[in-house]
Amino acid sequence: MAMAEIAAFLGVSRQRANTLAERADFPKPIAHLTVGRVWATADIRAWAEKRRRELEGEAG
């Protein structure tokens, strides 16, 4: 997943997704490409599942 896909999956803005990606508990990217960082979908889904209540209501 790239940042746009993460933002869409989490239901937040790309700016908020970027902020979340800087957290120490956020999964590490699996690659740094010329277009940006890329994460494993399973890692993002697992991270989001653990933080569902925290992320609820974070629109945009």
mmCIF file as gemmi writes it, N, C-alpha and C atoms, coordinates in Angstrom:
data_model
loop_
_atom_site.group_PDB
_atom_site.id
_atom_site.type_symbol
_atom_site.label_atom_id
_atom_site.label_alt_id
_atom_site.label_comp_id
_atom_site.label_asym_id
_atom_site.label_entity_id
_atom_site.label_seq_id
_atom_site.pdbx_PDB_ins_code
_atom_site.Cartn_x
_atom_site.Cartn_y
_atom_site.Cartn_z
_atom_site.occupancy
_atom_site.B_iso_or_equiv
_atom_site.pdbx_formal_charge
_atom_site.auth_seq_id
_atom_site.auth_asym_id
_atom_site.pdbx_PDB_model_num
ATOM 1 N N . MET Axp A 1 ? 0.838 -1.174 0 1 0 ? 1 A 1
ATOM 2 C CA . MET Axp A 1 ? 0 0 0 1 0 ? 1 A 1
ATOM 3 C C . MET Axp A 1 ? 0.883 1.236 0 1 0 ? 1 A 1
ATOM 4 N N . ALA Axp A 2 ? 0.48 2.197 -0.798 1 0 ? 2 A 1
ATOM 5 C CA . ALA Axp A 2 ? 1.135 3.501 -0.767 1 0 ? 2 A 1
ATOM 6 C C . ALA Axp A 2 ? 0.298 4.409 0.138 1 0 ? 2 A 1
ATOM 7 N N . MET Axp A 3 ? 0.765 5.624 0.364 1 0 ? 3 A 1
ATOM 8 C CA . MET Axp A 3 ? 0.103 6.523 1.305 1 0 ? 3 A 1
ATOM 9 C C . MET Axp A 3 ? -1.348 6.806 0.923 1 0 ? 3 A 1
ATOM 10 N N . ALA Axp A 4 ? -1.644 6.981 -0.355 1 0 ? 4 A 1
ATOM 11 C CA . ALA Axp A 4 ? -3.023 7.251 -0.776 1 0 ? 4 A 1
ATOM 12 C C . ALA Axp A 4 ? -3.944 6.083 -0.423 1 0 ? 4 A 1
ATOM 13 N N . GLU Axp A 5 ? -3.471 4.862 -0.609 1 0 ? 5 A 1
ATOM 14 C CA . GLU Axp A 5 ? -4.269 3.683 -0.278 1 0 ? 5 A 1
ATOM 15 C C . GLU Axp A 5 ? -4.451 3.551 1.231 1 0 ? 5 A 1
ATOM 16 N N . ILE Axp A 6 ? -3.418 3.874 1.983 1 0 ? 6 A 1
ATOM 17 C CA . ILE Axp A 6 ? -3.521 3.826 3.446 1 0 ? 6 A 1
ATOM 18 C C . ILE Axp A 6 ? -4.554 4.838 3.923 1 0 ? 6 A 1
ATOM 19 N N . ALA Axp A 7 ? -4.49 6.04 3.395 1 0 ? 7 A 1
ATOM 20 C CA . ALA Axp A 7 ? -5.443 7.079 3.78 1 0 ? 7 A 1
ATOM 21 C C . ALA Axp A 7 ? -6.87 6.625 3.479 1 0 ? 7 A 1
ATOM 22 N N . ALA Axp A 8 ? -7.096 6.084 2.3 1 0 ? 8 A 1
ATOM 23 C CA . ALA Axp A 8 ? -8.43 5.616 1.916 1 0 ? 8 A 1
ATOM 24 C C . ALA Axp A 8 ? -8.877 4.473 2.822 1 0 ? 8 A 1
ATOM 25 N N . PHE Axp A 9 ? -7.991 3.535 3.088 1 0 ? 9 A 1
ATOM 26 C CA . PHE Axp A 9 ? -8.323 2.39 3.934 1 0 ? 9 A 1
ATOM 27 C C . PHE Axp A 9 ? -8.693 2.836 5.347 1 0 ? 9 A 1
ATOM 28 N N . LEU Axp A 10 ? -7.943 3.799 5.885 1 0 ? 10 A 1
ATOM 29 C CA . LEU Axp A 10 ? -8.2 4.28 7.244 1 0 ? 10 A 1
ATOM 30 C C . LEU Axp A 10 ? -9.328 5.304 7.308 1 0 ? 10 A 1
ATOM 31 N N . GLY Axp A 11 ? -9.704 5.844 6.148 1 0 ? 11 A 1
ATOM 32 C CA . GLY Axp A 11 ? -10.75 6.852 6.12 1 0 ? 11 A 1
ATOM 33 C C . GLY Axp A 11 ? -10.297 8.2 6.646 1 0 ? 11 A 1
ATOM 34 N N . VAL Axp A 12 ? -9.03 8.522 6.403 1 0 ? 12 A 1
ATOM 35 C CA . VAL Axp A 12 ? -8.46 9.801 6.843 1 0 ? 12 A 1
ATOM 36 C C . VAL Axp A 12 ? -7.829 10.505 5.653 1 0 ? 12 A 1
ATOM 37 N N . SER Axp A 13 ? -7.445 11.753 5.858 1 0 ? 13 A 1
ATOM 38 C CA . SER Axp A 13 ? -6.768 12.488 4.796 1 0 ? 13 A 1
ATOM 39 C C . SER Axp A 13 ? -5.351 11.947 4.609 1 0 ? 13 A 1
ATOM 40 N N . ARG Axp A 14 ? -4.754 12.267 3.474 1 0 ? 14 A 1
ATOM 41 C CA . ARG Axp A 14 ? -3.358 11.851 3.243 1 0 ? 14 A 1
ATOM 42 C C . ARG Axp A 14 ? -2.44 12.515 4.251 1 0 ? 14 A 1
ATOM 43 N N . GLN Axp A 15 ? -2.753 13.756 4.614 1 0 ? 15 A 1
ATOM 44 C CA . GLN Axp A 15 ? -1.933 14.449 5.608 1 0 ? 15 A 1
ATOM 45 C C . GLN Axp A 15 ? -1.98 13.704 6.948 1 0 ? 15 A 1
ATOM 46 N N . ARG Axp A 16 ? -3.178 13.288 7.37 1 0 ? 16 A 1
ATOM 47 C CA . ARG Axp A 16 ? -3.305 12.542 8.63 1 0 ? 16 A 1
ATOM 48 C C . ARG Axp A 16 ? -2.616 11.196 8.516 1 0 ? 16 A 1
ATOM 49 N N . ALA Axp A 17 ? -2.73 10.533 7.388 1 0 ? 17 A 1
ATOM 50 C CA . ALA Axp A 17 ? -2.059 9.25 7.19 1 0 ? 17 A 1
ATOM 51 C C . ALA Axp A 17 ? -0.543 9.415 7.292 1 0 ? 17 A 1
ATOM 52 N N . ASN Axp A 18 ? -0.015 10.493 6.734 1 0 ? 18 A 1
ATOM 53 C CA . ASN Axp A 18 ? 1.417 10.757 6.848 1 0 ? 18 A 1
ATOM 54 C C . ASN Axp A 18 ? 1.824 10.963 8.3 1 0 ? 18 A 1
ATOM 55 N N . THR Axp A 19 ? 0.983 11.658 9.056 1 0 ? 19 A 1
ATOM 56 C CA . THR Axp A 19 ? 1.265 11.875 10.477 1 0 ? 19 A 1
ATOM 57 C C . THR Axp A 19 ? 1.261 10.545 11.223 1 0 ? 19 A 1
ATOM 58 N N . LEU Axp A 20 ? 0.276 9.707 10.932 1 0 ? 20 A 1
ATOM 59 C CA . LEU Axp A 20 ? 0.222 8.389 11.569 1 0 ? 20 A 1
ATOM 60 C C . LEU Axp A 20 ? 1.446 7.549 11.22 1 0 ? 20 A 1
ATOM 61 N N . ALA Axp A 21 ? 1.912 7.663 9.98 1 0 ? 21 A 1
ATOM 62 C CA . ALA Axp A 21 ? 3.066 6.875 9.523 1 0 ? 21 A 1
ATOM 63 C C . ALA Axp A 21 ? 4.345 7.248 10.254 1 0 ? 21 A 1
ATOM 64 N N . GLU Axp A 22 ? 4.373 8.42 10.881 1 0 ? 22 A 1
ATOM 65 C CA . GLU Axp A 22 ? 5.558 8.849 11.63 1 0 ? 22 A 1
ATOM 66 C C . GLU Axp A 22 ? 5.57 8.314 13.056 1 0 ? 22 A 1
ATOM 67 N N . ARG Axp A 23 ? 4.465 7.734 13.487 1 0 ? 23 A 1
ATOM 68 C CA . ARG Axp A 23 ? 4.4 7.188 14.841 1 0 ? 23 A 1
ATOM 69 C C . ARG Axp A 23 ? 5.332 5.998 14.99 1 0 ? 23 A 1
ATOM 70 N N . ALA Axp A 24 ? 5.86 5.842 16.19 1 0 ? 24 A 1
ATOM 71 C CA . ALA Axp A 24 ? 6.786 4.737 16.458 1 0 ? 24 A 1
ATOM 72 C C . ALA Axp A 24 ? 6.12 3.374 16.318 1 0 ? 24 A 1
ATOM 73 N N . ASP Axp A 25 ? 4.802 3.317 16.571 1 0 ? 25 A 1
ATOM 74 C CA . ASP Axp A 25 ? 4.109 2.028 16.515 1 0 ? 25 A 1
ATOM 75 C C . ASP Axp A 25 ? 3.554 1.696 15.13 1 0 ? 25 A 1
ATOM 76 N N . PHE Axp A 26 ? 3.711 2.607 14.168 1 0 ? 26 A 1
ATOM 77 C CA . PHE Axp A 26 ? 3.219 2.356 12.817 1 0 ? 26 A 1
ATOM 78 C C . PHE Axp A 26 ? 4.166 1.375 12.123 1 0 ? 26 A 1
ATOM 79 N N . PRO Axp A 27 ? 3.641 0.464 11.305 1 0 ? 27 A 1
ATOM 80 C CA . PRO Axp A 27 ? 4.512 -0.493 10.606 1 0 ? 27 A 1
ATOM 81 C C . PRO Axp A 27 ? 5.583 0.212 9.77 1 0 ? 27 A 1
ATOM 82 N N . LYS Axp A 28 ? 6.711 -0.41 9.667 1 0 ? 28 A 1
ATOM 83 C CA . LYS Axp A 28 ? 7.795 0.112 8.834 1 0 ? 28 A 1
ATOM 84 C C . LYS Axp A 28 ? 7.481 -0.193 7.372 1 0 ? 28 A 1
ATOM 85 N N . PRO Axp A 29 ? 7.836 0.719 6.476 1 0 ? 29 A 1
ATOM 86 C CA . PRO Axp A 29 ? 7.614 0.443 5.052 1 0 ? 29 A 1
ATOM 87 C C . PRO Axp A 29 ? 8.464 -0.746 4.599 1 0 ? 29 A 1
ATOM 88 N N . ILE Axp A 30 ? 7.961 -1.454 3.612 1 0 ? 30 A 1
ATOM 89 C CA . ILE Axp A 30 ? 8.722 -2.583 3.071 1 0 ? 30 A 1
ATOM 90 C C . ILE Axp A 30 ? 9.647 -2.137 1.948 1 0 ? 30 A 1
ATOM 91 N N . ALA Axp A 31 ? 9.407 -0.915 1.423 1 0 ? 31 A 1
ATOM 92 C CA . ALA Axp A 31 ? 10.254 -0.39 0.352 1 0 ? 31 A 1
ATOM 93 C C . ALA Axp A 31 ? 10.129 1.126 0.301 1 0 ? 31 A 1
ATOM 94 N N . HIS Axp A 32 ? 11.202 1.738 -0.166 1 0 ? 32 A 1
ATOM 95 C CA . HIS Axp A 32 ? 11.206 3.177 -0.452 1 0 ? 32 A 1
ATOM 96 C C . HIS Axp A 32 ? 11.459 3.31 -1.95 1 0 ? 32 A 1
ATOM 97 N N . LEU Axp A 33 ? 10.412 3.647 -2.679 1 0 ? 33 A 1
ATOM 98 C CA . LEU Axp A 33 ? 10.498 3.763 -4.13 1 0 ? 33 A 1
ATOM 99 C C . LEU Axp A 33 ? 10.586 5.231 -4.528 1 0 ? 33 A 1
ATOM 100 N N . THR Axp A 34 ? 10.826 5.501 -5.788 1 0 ? 34 A 1
ATOM 101 C CA . THR Axp A 34 ? 10.884 6.888 -6.235 1 0 ? 34 A 1
ATOM 102 C C . THR Axp A 34 ? 9.554 7.598 -6.056 1 0 ? 34 A 1
ATOM 103 N N . VAL Axp A 35 ? 8.463 6.845 -6.039 1 0 ? 35 A 1
ATOM 104 C CA . VAL Axp A 35 ? 7.137 7.436 -5.842 1 0 ? 35 A 1
ATOM 105 C C . VAL Axp A 35 ? 6.769 7.548 -4.362 1 0 ? 35 A 1
ATOM 106 N N . GLY Axp A 36 ? 7.578 7.024 -3.483 1 0 ? 36 A 1
ATOM 107 C CA . GLY Axp A 36 ? 7.324 7.112 -2.048 1 0 ? 36 A 1
ATOM 108 C C . GLY Axp A 36 ? 7.462 5.771 -1.348 1 0 ? 36 A 1
ATOM 109 N N . ARG Axp A 37 ? 7.056 5.778 -0.086 1 0 ? 37 A 1
ATOM 110 C CA . ARG Axp A 37 ? 7.146 4.564 0.727 1 0 ? 37 A 1
ATOM 111 C C . ARG Axp A 37 ? 5.987 3.622 0.414 1 0 ? 37 A 1
ATOM 112 N N . VAL Axp A 38 ? 6.222 2.329 0.628 1 0 ? 38 A 1
ATOM 113 C CA . VAL Axp A 38 ? 5.221 1.297 0.376 1 0 ? 38 A 1
ATOM 114 C C . VAL Axp A 38 ? 5.196 0.356 1.578 1 0 ? 38 A 1
ATOM 115 N N . TRP Axp A 39 ? 3.983 0.019 2.017 1 0 ? 39 A 1
ATOM 116 C CA . TRP Axp A 39 ? 3.795 -0.855 3.168 1 0 ? 39 A 1
ATOM 117 C C . TRP Axp A 39 ? 3.086 -2.132 2.76 1 0 ? 39 A 1
ATOM 118 N N . ALA Axp A 40 ? 3.297 -3.186 3.534 1 0 ? 40 A 1
ATOM 119 C CA . ALA Axp A 40 ? 2.572 -4.443 3.325 1 0 ? 40 A 1
ATOM 120 C C . ALA Axp A 40 ? 1.132 -4.246 3.801 1 0 ? 40 A 1
ATOM 121 N N . THR Axp A 41 ? 0.179 -4.615 2.967 1 0 ? 41 A 1
ATOM 122 C CA . THR Axp A 41 ? -1.232 -4.457 3.295 1 0 ? 41 A 1
ATOM 123 C C . THR Axp A 41 ? -1.571 -5.152 4.606 1 0 ? 41 A 1
ATOM 124 N N . ALA Axp A 42 ? -1.067 -6.352 4.809 1 0 ? 42 A 1
ATOM 125 C CA . ALA Axp A 42 ? -1.357 -7.095 6.041 1 0 ? 42 A 1
ATOM 126 C C . ALA Axp A 42 ? -0.871 -6.342 7.272 1 0 ? 42 A 1
ATOM 127 N N . ASP Axp A 43 ? 0.272 -5.684 7.171 1 0 ? 43 A 1
ATOM 128 C CA . ASP Axp A 43 ? 0.804 -4.91 8.299 1 0 ? 43 A 1
ATOM 129 C C . ASP Axp A 43 ? -0.104 -3.741 8.639 1 0 ? 43 A 1
ATOM 130 N N . ILE Axp A 44 ? -0.585 -3.045 7.619 1 0 ? 44 A 1
ATOM 131 C CA . ILE Axp A 44 ? -1.465 -1.898 7.837 1 0 ? 44 A 1
ATOM 132 C C . ILE Axp A 44 ? -2.798 -2.351 8.412 1 0 ? 44 A 1
ATOM 133 N N . ARG Axp A 45 ? -3.345 -3.423 7.886 1 0 ? 45 A 1
ATOM 134 C CA . ARG Axp A 45 ? -4.62 -3.93 8.402 1 0 ? 45 A 1
ATOM 135 C C . ARG Axp A 45 ? -4.505 -4.359 9.857 1 0 ? 45 A 1
ATOM 136 N N . ALA Axp A 46 ? -3.424 -5.038 10.204 1 0 ? 46 A 1
ATOM 137 C CA . ALA Axp A 46 ? -3.213 -5.476 11.59 1 0 ? 46 A 1
ATOM 138 C C . ALA Axp A 46 ? -3.054 -4.275 12.514 1 0 ? 46 A 1
ATOM 139 N N . TRP Axp A 47 ? -2.299 -3.278 12.082 1 0 ? 47 A 1
ATOM 140 C CA . TRP Axp A 47 ? -2.104 -2.064 12.875 1 0 ? 47 A 1
ATOM 141 C C . TRP Axp A 47 ? -3.44 -1.36 13.099 1 0 ? 47 A 1
ATOM 142 N N . ALA Axp A 48 ? -4.24 -1.227 12.048 1 0 ? 48 A 1
ATOM 143 C CA . ALA Axp A 48 ? -5.532 -0.556 12.141 1 0 ? 48 A 1
ATOM 144 C C . ALA Axp A 48 ? -6.492 -1.329 13.052 1 0 ? 48 A 1
ATOM 145 N N . GLU Axp A 49 ? -6.476 -2.628 12.973 1 0 ? 49 A 1
ATOM 146 C CA . GLU Axp A 49 ? -7.354 -3.447 13.806 1 0 ? 49 A 1
ATOM 147 C C . GLU Axp A 49 ? -7.056 -3.219 15.286 1 0 ? 49 A 1
ATOM 148 N N . LYS Axp A 50 ? -5.79 -3.123 15.643 1 0 ? 50 A 1
ATOM 149 C CA . LYS Axp A 50 ? -5.398 -2.898 17.034 1 0 ? 50 A 1
ATOM 150 C C . LYS Axp A 50 ? -5.794 -1.512 17.517 1 0 ? 50 A 1
ATOM 151 N N . ARG Axp A 51 ? -5.952 -0.578 16.587 1 0 ? 51 A 1
ATOM 152 C CA . ARG Axp A 51 ? -6.23 0.811 16.949 1 0 ? 51 A 1
ATOM 153 C C . ARG Axp A 51 ? -7.592 1.286 16.473 1 0 ? 51 A 1
ATOM 154 N N . ARG Axp A 52 ? -8.491 0.366 16.229 1 0 ? 52 A 1
ATOM 155 C CA . ARG Axp A 52 ? -9.807 0.689 15.67 1 0 ? 52 A 1
ATOM 156 C C . ARG Axp A 52 ? -10.52 1.773 16.467 1 0 ? 52 A 1
ATOM 157 N N . ARG Axp A 53 ? -10.593 1.648 17.77 1 0 ? 53 A 1
ATOM 158 C CA . ARG Axp A 53 ? -11.309 2.637 18.586 1 0 ? 53 A 1
ATOM 159 C C . ARG Axp A 53 ? -10.642 3.998 18.504 1 0 ? 53 A 1
ATOM 160 N N . GLU Axp A 54 ? -9.339 4.002 18.528 1 0 ? 54 A 1
ATOM 161 C CA . GLU Axp A 54 ? -8.591 5.272 18.433 1 0 ? 54 A 1
ATOM 162 C C . GLU Axp A 54 ? -8.872 5.968 17.106 1 0 ? 54 A 1
ATOM 163 N N . LEU Axp A 55 ? -8.968 5.204 16.023 1 0 ? 55 A 1
ATOM 164 C CA . LEU Axp A 55 ? -9.143 5.763 14.704 1 0 ? 55 A 1
ATOM 165 C C . LEU Axp A 55 ? -10.6 6.084 14.366 1 0 ? 55 A 1
ATOM 166 N N . GLU Axp A 56 ? -11.543 5.506 15.119 1 0 ? 56 A 1
ATOM 167 C CA . GLU Axp A 56 ? -12.959 5.761 14.836 1 0 ? 56 A 1
ATOM 168 C C . GLU Axp A 56 ? -13.25 7.24 14.971 1 0 ? 56 A 1
ATOM 169 N N . GLY Axp A 57 ? -13.998 7.747 14.046 1 0 ? 57 A 1
ATOM 170 C CA . GLY Axp A 57 ? -14.374 9.144 14.095 1 0 ? 57 A 1
ATOM 171 C C . GLY Axp A 57 ? -13.362 10.093 13.495 1 0 ? 57 A 1
ATOM 172 N N . GLU Axp A 58 ? -12.218 9.592 13.05 1 0 ? 58 A 1
ATOM 173 C CA . GLU Axp A 58 ? -11.224 10.447 12.411 1 0 ? 58 A 1
ATOM 174 C C . GLU Axp A 58 ? -11.57 10.592 10.946 1 0 ? 58 A 1
ATOM 175 N N . ALA Axp A 59 ? -12.367 11.541 10.637 1 0 ? 59 A 1
ATOM 176 C CA . ALA Axp A 59 ? -12.746 11.769 9.247 1 0 ? 59 A 1
ATOM 177 C C . ALA Axp A 59 ? -11.847 12.829 8.648 1 0 ? 59 A 1
ATOM 178 N N . GLY Axp A 60 ? -11.447 12.579 7.381 1 0 ? 60 A 1
ATOM 179 C CA . GLY Axp A 60 ? -10.662 13.56 6.65 1 0 ? 60 A 1
ATOM 180 C C . GLY Axp A 60 ? -9.389 13.785 7.204 1 0 ? 60 A 1
